[in-house]
């Protein structure tokens, strides 16, 4: 069976999977994606390279919606990294929202590409407009809202005196 991914597409996919793993490690370790933690730093680095490699992938031959998502993720990633400096007292919560949003946006093209490519012989969805893709987006939005709610209501750790 032929591989429908270019070499850059394969590299992009591997980096993006590693970024998602790093995000979940960060979430399980500290309940959020903290860009100063080891897993959070890996998430930032890998997500940065995921976005950069996405700009070289052009399934339709031109700049498209996935590229816009990558650009948006890069902006949100930068804002999330500097949230403590930019937003003062609101920095920690803003950082949590921004970093979680980058993960949410990263899953949008991941869902689309997976459902329209797998299995190779007969993909689950014929196009990004297929009902199953839209249902997955809705499920993702629900998971994002629940996850963000849980992160934001999590009590702050006690500080040692």
FENVEN-V385506 format. One record per residue. N is the residue number from 1. RES is the residue in three letters. PHI is phi in degrees with one decimal (NA if undefined). PSI is psi as a letter, one per 30 degrees, with the letter a starting at -180 (NA if undefined). NEAR is the number of other C-alpha atoms within 12 Angstrom. Layout:
n & res & phi & psi & near
N & RES & PHI & PSI & NEAR
N & RES & PHI & PSI & NEAR
This chain:
n & res & phi & psi & near
1 & UNK & NA & k & 7
2 & UNK & -71.2 & l & 9
3 & UNK & -88.2 & k & 13
4 & UNK & -92.7 & g & 19
5 & UNK & -108.9 & k & 20
6 & UNK & -74.7 & l & 17
7 & UNK & -59.6 & e & 14
8 & UNK & -62.7 & e & 22
9 & UNK & -62.2 & e & 24
10 & UNK & -68.1 & e & 19
11 & UNK & -60.4 & e & 22
12 & UNK & -58.6 & e & 28
13 & UNK & -64.3 & e & 29
14 & UNK & -63.1 & e & 22
15 & UNK & -62.4 & e & 28
16 & UNK & -67.2 & e & 34
17 & UNK & -65.3 & e & 25
18 & UNK & -63.5 & e & 25
19 & UNK & -63.0 & e & 33
20 & UNK & -66.1 & e & 32
21 & UNK & -61.6 & e & 23
22 & UNK & -59.8 & e & 30
23 & UNK & -62.2 & e & 38
24 & UNK & -69.2 & e & 26
25 & UNK & -62.0 & e & 23
26 & UNK & -60.4 & e & 29
27 & UNK & -62.2 & e & 28
28 & UNK & -73.5 & e & 17
29 & UNK & -74.8 & e & 16
30 & UNK & -127.9 & g & 23
31 & UNK & 78.9 & g & 28
32 & UNK & -163.9 & l & 38
33 & UNK & -95.8 & j & 44
34 & UNK & -95.6 & j & 39
35 & UNK & -65.7 & f & 34
36 & UNK & -93.1 & f & 23
37 & UNK & -81.0 & l & 21
38 & UNK & -60.4 & e & 19
39 & UNK & -65.0 & e & 29
40 & UNK & -64.8 & e & 37
41 & UNK & -63.5 & e & 24
42 & UNK & -61.9 & e & 29
43 & UNK & -58.8 & e & 39
44 & UNK & -61.2 & e & 41
45 & UNK & -61.6 & e & 27
46 & UNK & -66.7 & e & 32
47 & UNK & -67.0 & e & 44
48 & UNK & -56.4 & e & 32
49 & UNK & -70.5 & e & 29
50 & UNK & -60.8 & e & 41
51 & UNK & -64.4 & e & 38
52 & UNK & -60.4 & e & 27
53 & UNK & -67.3 & f & 27
54 & UNK & -64.3 & f & 37
55 & UNK & -67.6 & f & 26
56 & UNK & -88.8 & f & 25
57 & UNK & -100.6 & k & 27
58 & UNK & -135.5 & i & 18
59 & UNK & -60.7 & e & 19
60 & UNK & -95.5 & f & 11
61 & UNK & 89.6 & f & 10
62 & UNK & -144.6 & l & 14
63 & UNK & -65.4 & k & 17
64 & UNK & -136.8 & a & 18
65 & UNK & -53.0 & e & 21
66 & UNK & -61.7 & e & 32
67 & UNK & -70.8 & e & 28
68 & UNK & -64.2 & e & 21
69 & UNK & -60.9 & e & 29
70 & UNK & -61.7 & e & 36
71 & UNK & -63.0 & e & 27
72 & UNK & -63.5 & e & 26
73 & UNK & -61.3 & e & 35
74 & UNK & -62.4 & e & 32
75 & UNK & -64.8 & e & 24
76 & UNK & -65.3 & e & 31
77 & UNK & -62.5 & e & 40
78 & UNK & -62.3 & e & 24
79 & UNK & -62.9 & e & 28
80 & UNK & -64.7 & e & 35
81 & UNK & -63.1 & e & 35
82 & UNK & -101.3 & g & 24
83 & UNK & -57.1 & e & 27
84 & UNK & -60.7 & e & 22
85 & UNK & -80.1 & e & 16
86 & UNK & -81.2 & e & 16
87 & UNK & -116.9 & g & 17
88 & UNK & 55.1 & b & 13
89 & UNK & -62.7 & f & 12
90 & UNK & -85.0 & f & 18
91 & UNK & -54.8 & e & 21
92 & UNK & -60.0 & e & 28
93 & UNK & -69.8 & e & 28
94 & UNK & -63.1 & e & 30
95 & UNK & -58.5 & e & 35
96 & UNK & -59.8 & e & 39
97 & UNK & -62.9 & e & 32
98 & UNK & -66.0 & e & 38
99 & UNK & -66.0 & e & 46
100 & UNK & -65.7 & e & 44
101 & UNK & -66.2 & e & 33
102 & UNK & -63.1 & e & 38
103 & UNK & -65.9 & e & 48
104 & UNK & -56.9 & e & 36
105 & UNK & -65.4 & e & 34
106 & UNK & -66.5 & f & 42
107 & UNK & -76.2 & f & 36
108 & UNK & -62.3 & e & 32
109 & UNK & -67.4 & f & 33
110 & UNK & -62.1 & e & 32
111 & UNK & -62.8 & e & 30
112 & UNK & -59.5 & e & 31
113 & UNK & -64.4 & e & 28
114 & UNK & -65.9 & e & 27
115 & UNK & -69.2 & f & 29
116 & UNK & -93.0 & g & 25
117 & UNK & -123.5 & f & 23
118 & UNK & -115.6 & k & 20
119 & UNK & -69.4 & l & 17
120 & UNK & -57.4 & e & 18
121 & UNK & -72.3 & f & 14
122 & UNK & -159.8 & i & 14
123 & UNK & -55.1 & l & 20
124 & UNK & -60.0 & e & 22
125 & UNK & -119.7 & k & 25
126 & UNK & -77.7 & f & 21
127 & UNK & -155.9 & l & 20
128 & UNK & -67.7 & f & 26
129 & UNK & -93.2 & g & 17
130 & UNK & -64.6 & k & 18
131 & UNK & -55.0 & e & 17
132 & UNK & -63.5 & e & 21
133 & UNK & -66.2 & e & 27
134 & UNK & -65.8 & e & 20
135 & UNK & -65.2 & e & 19
136 & UNK & -66.5 & e & 25
137 & UNK & -61.1 & e & 26
138 & UNK & -63.6 & e & 18
139 & UNK & -62.6 & e & 18
140 & UNK & -62.5 & e & 26
141 & UNK & -61.7 & e & 21
142 & UNK & -63.7 & e & 15
143 & UNK & -62.3 & e & 19
144 & UNK & -61.6 & e & 28
145 & UNK & -63.1 & e & 18
146 & UNK & -64.6 & e & 16
147 & UNK & -61.5 & e & 27
148 & UNK & -66.2 & e & 30
149 & UNK & -58.4 & e & 19
150 & UNK & -64.7 & e & 19
151 & UNK & -67.4 & e & 28
152 & UNK & -76.5 & f & 24
153 & UNK & -94.6 & f & 15
154 & UNK & -61.6 & k & 15
155 & UNK & -64.0 & k & 13
156 & UNK & -72.0 & k & 13
157 & UNK & -65.8 & k & 8
158 & UNK & -68.0 & k & 6
159 & UNK & -91.3 & k & 6
160 & UNK & -78.8 & k & 4
161 & UNK & -98.6 & NA & 3
